[in-house]
Amino acid sequence: MAVAYTPGLRVTANAAIRQARRLPMKGQVLVAEGEAVTADRVIARAEMPGSLHTVRAAQMLHIEPQELEAAMLVQPGQSVKAGDVIAQTEGVFGWFRSELRSPVSGRVEEVSAVSGHVRIRERPRLVEVLAHVGGAVVEVIEGEGAVVEARGALVQGIFGIGGERRGLLRVVTDGPDGVLQASRLPDCSGCVLVAGAGVEAPAMMAAAEAGARGLVVGAVRDEVLREYLGYDIGVAITGQENVPMTVIVTEGFGELAMAQRTWELLTSLEGQLASINGATQIRAGVIRPEVIVTREAAARGAEGRLKPALPALEVGSRVRVIREPHFGRLGRVAALPAELTEIETESKVRVAMVELEGGAVVRVPRANLEVIQE
């Protein structure tokens, strides 16, 4: 029988996880192949050059460019702090002196007698890449980073905002259909919160202010997300938002109960360290927001590598509908007719007969389904 493979959301307690961890520039790799690493281990480190600031020194001192060198109190190569006096004129009989103070902390790179400018470069900024997940280093990328492999629980979401964070999982609603309210918010500093069907805006703001690292929720309303971000989010790629707490949505927008399997898996992991990332890209090169909880020791296949399985769309597959009129509904594939079927757009496509939760059987184009890997 032919098998169709389709991108899908994975919700599994035993996934093969492979993470390539790279610096944005050349730097120093701090781990070796075969080394075991924890989620907060620094994999690689580099120094990013500081910004270069041009100070119109001669103009500010009211002197000619060729007089600048004589007025300088510091020379190229010397370090300065913001507010330090770096140049000074003699004035007239010791009066009416002009002073020039450094606008930033850094190192003087150039004093130009032609332009009359002083160039100061801020101190380098240290850039570090963490392992993000606990596992084993299986490949070192020279000068860039490493590849970490592990095995553990993986929950992929529909949408997310915010970058990589880590924290202990804490369940904060009574069930998958519960809505998180500010009045019921527990101490959540350093935690990744698991809610059910939704979250109220005051609760989201309060959780972020209390130091929560992340929130995993079944659904979120547009206005709640807008209030949290302070603006309407686009549809390109997320993950770079300047927010104190990463948010991952597992089902969709509005108020949708978290899928029972997702809820059961996350609640079974309560108290364990979770690595989360809200980065989402819904167009070509799909990126899913993820919650990862790895085992202490990575399991290996016969060849020493973890072997991820492709999600197969077949009879019995658990799926989610990703287009209207059944958007967000869960079910199982009841049949996969081989013949092409004409749909509302008058296109002929391959479809699947899906038995939704509740018993209704609907016809859905296969492209409108995501496989939930179990």
N, C-alpha and C positions, 0 to 999 in steps of 0.2 A: 504494500500500500504506500502511495506517495505521502510524504510528510511535509507540511508547510511550516517554515520557521518565521516567527514574527517577533519584533522587539516587544518586550513586555516588562511589567513591573515584577520584581522578584520579592517574594516574602518567604524566607526560608530560614530554618534554624541551623542549616549546615551548608553554607555556601563556600565555594573556593573564591578567595578575595585576592586580587592582585593590584597593587597600587604603585604607580611610577611616581617617584618624588623627585622633582627637579628644581634647581635654582633658576631664577630668571636671567642669570648671567654666569659666566665661568667663576668657579670658586674652589673650595676645598671640600672633598668628600671625607667624612669622619667615620665611616663604617667599612667593614670588609665583608666579602661574600661569605655566606654561611653564618654570619653573626645574628644572634637573637636580639631583637630590639623591643622596647616598650613604646607605647603610643606617643609619649612625650620625649622620646630620644631625638636629639638633634642629628639629622642625617648628613647635612651639608651646610656650609657657611660661606658667605662672601661679603665683601665690603662694597656697598654702592657709593660711588663718588657723590659728595655733597653738591648742592646747587652752587653755581658761581654767581656772585653778586658784583655788579659794576657800580662803583661809587664815583660820581663826578666831582672828584676831590678839588681840583684847581678852581672850578666854577664855584663850589661851595665856600672855598677859602678866599675867593676874590683875588686870585693871583694868576700869573701866566703859567701855562703847562710846564715850561722849562724851569720854573721856580719850585715845582712840586717836590723834587727829590730833596732839596735842602730843608723843606718844611716837614718831611716825614720823620716820625718818632719811631717807626718800626720799618723793617726791611723785608723784602720777599723771603719767604721761608719761615718767618716768625708767626707764632700763634697769637691770636687776639681774642678777647671776650667781647660780647655785645656791650657797648657803652664805653669801652676803653678809648682814650684819646690816642688817635693814630697819626695825627698831623697837627701842626700849630705854626702860626705865623708870628713873627717878632713884634709886629705892631709898630707904633710910633712912640719912641722914648719909653718903651715898656708898656704903653697903654694900647687899648683897642686891639688886643690880640684876638685872632680867630682860631677856634679849635674845631677839629673834625673828629667825630666819634664813630667807631665801627658800628654799623647797623646789625651785625650778626657775629656770632662766635665762629671762629674758623682759622684758616691759615692764609696769610697774604701771599698771593701768587704773582702779582705784577704791579709795578709802579711805572706808569708811562709818562715820559717827559714830552711825548708827541701829542697825545690826546688829553693828558692831564687827568687820566682815570686811574683809580686803584681798584684792583680786582681781588676779591676775597672769596675763597671757596669754603663753604661750610664743612664741618667735620663729616667724615664718611659715615654712612648709616649701615649698621650691621644687619644683614639679611640671613635668616636661618630657616631651614626647611626641616620640619619634624616628621617622624615616621607616620604620625596620625593614627596608625593602627599597630597593635602589637603583633609581631610575627617574626619572620626570618628574612634576612637579606639574601636574595637569590641572584642578583645581578648588580654590579657597580657600574654606573654611567660616568666615565672618567670626566672629572672637572665639573660635573653637573648634579649628580645625585645617585639614587639607587632605586631598585625595584624591591618592594616588600611583599611577601606572600604570607597568607594566613588562612585559617578556616574558622568560620563562626557564623553568627546570625547576621542576616542582611535584610533590611526593609527599605525598599525604594518607594519614594513618594511621587505624586503627580506634579507638585510645584513646591518651590522653596525660595527663601531669601536669606541672605547672610552667608558667611563663609564657614571655614572649618573650625569646629570647637569640640571640646571633650568634657564630659561630666557624667555623674552617676544618674542612672534612670530612676525617675520617681513618678509613680502613677498618682494623678491628682483629681480624677473623676471616678464615680462609682461604677461606671460601665461604659461601653463603646458608644452609647447614645447620650452620655452626659455632656453638659456644657460647663466650661470652667468659668467660675464667677470669682470676682476679687474677694468677696467675703469668705470664700472657702480656700483661699490660697495659703498653703502651709509655708514653712521656712524652706526656701528653695535655692539658696545661694550655692552656686557650683553645680547645680543639677540640670539634667535634661528632662523636662516635664512631659508626661504622656497624658493627653486629654482625649475626650471622646469625640462628640459630634461637632464641637465648636468652642469658641472662646469669646467672651465679651471684651470690648475694647479696654475698659478699666483693668480687667484681669491681666491682659497682655502687657499693658504699660506697667502695672505693679510688679509682675514677674520679672520684667527686664530691669526695673529699678532695684529689685531685691537681689539681683546678681545671678538669675537663672542663665545658664549657658545656651539652652535651647528649648524649643517647644515643638512636640510632635502631636499633631491634631488631625482629626478626620477631615474637617473642612473649616473654612474661614470666610466670613462675609467681606465683600469688597470694601465697605466703609470702615471696617475694623482694620484691615490691612493698610488702608489709606491713612488712617489716623496714626497708626504705629510708624509708618514710614515718613509721613508728612507730605507725600506726593503720590500721584498715580504712577504705578510701575508699568514699564513697557513690556513687550512680548519677545524681546531678543534673548539675551542671556542674563541671568541673575547670579548673585553670589558675591558681588562686590559692594553691596549696600553698606553704608556706615550705620549699622544698628548694633546694639549691645547684646542681642539675643537672636540666634538663628531660629527660623521658623520653617517647619516641614509639614506640608499638607499631603495626606495620604489618599484622599478620595476626590476632592474637588472643592468648588466654591459654594457658599450658602451654608446650610446646616445639613450635613450628611453623616450618619453614624459611621464610625471607623469599622472597617471590615472585621468580622469576628476573628478570623485567623490572625490578622495583623494585631488586633487587640490582645489576643491570647499569647502571642509570641512576645510582644513587648512587656506585658505584665509579668510573664514568666522570667524575664530578665531584670526585674526591678532590683536596684541596688548594685548592679554591675556597671562598669565603666563603658560608656558608649562614645563612639567617634561619629560626629555628624557633619554634614556639609549640605548647605541649602542651594548650591549652584544648580541651575536648571537651564537647559536649552531645548526648546520644543521643535526646532526646525532641523535641518540637516545636521548630522553629527550629534544626535540626541544625548543630552546629559541629564541624569536623574538625580534629584536630591536623595541622600542616603543616610541611614542609621546603621552603624556597624558595631557589633559586639563580638570580639574575637576570643577564641580559646587561648589559654596560656601557651600551649604548644601547637604549632601548625602541623596538621596531618599531611603526609606526603603520599603521592601515587607511586607506582612501580618505577617511574623514571625520576623520582625525586621532585616532581613539580605537581602543584595542585591543578586539577583538571575541571574547569567550569563546564557545565552542561548548557547546551543551547535550549531555549524554551521552545517546545514543539506545540503547534496547534493541532490537536487531534481530538477525537471523540473522548469526552471525559475531562478535557483540560478545563481548569478553573480560569475564568476570564473576567475582564471588566470592559464594559462598553465605553468608548471614548468619544462618541458623537451622539447628538440628539437623534431621535426622541428618547433614547434610553440612557442618556449620558450618566455615568457614574454607577449604573446598576451592575451587580455581580451575578454570575451564574456559571453554568457548565455547558460545554459543547455537547449537544444531543446528537447532531448529525452534521456531516460535511458533504453536501451534494457535489458531485463531480462536475455537473453541467453548469455553464454560465447562466446567470439569472439577471433579468432586466430589473433595475431599481428605479426609484422615483426620478432620477436625473436622466433616464432613458439609456444609461450606460449598461453594458452587460459585464458583470463581475462575478467572481466566485463568492459565495455566501456561506454562512454557518447558521445552523439552527441552534439557538441558545435557550436553555431552560433557565430563566431568571429565578433568583430567590423569591419564593412565593408561588412558584409553579407555572407561571406563564411562559409559553414557548414563543420566541420571536425570531424573525429572519434578519440577520445582520451581515452587511458586507464584512469579509474577513479583515480588510484593512482598517475597519473601525473597532477592532478588538485588540486588547492587550492580554497576553498570557500572564497569569500570576503563578510564578513558579513555586511549587510546594516541595 
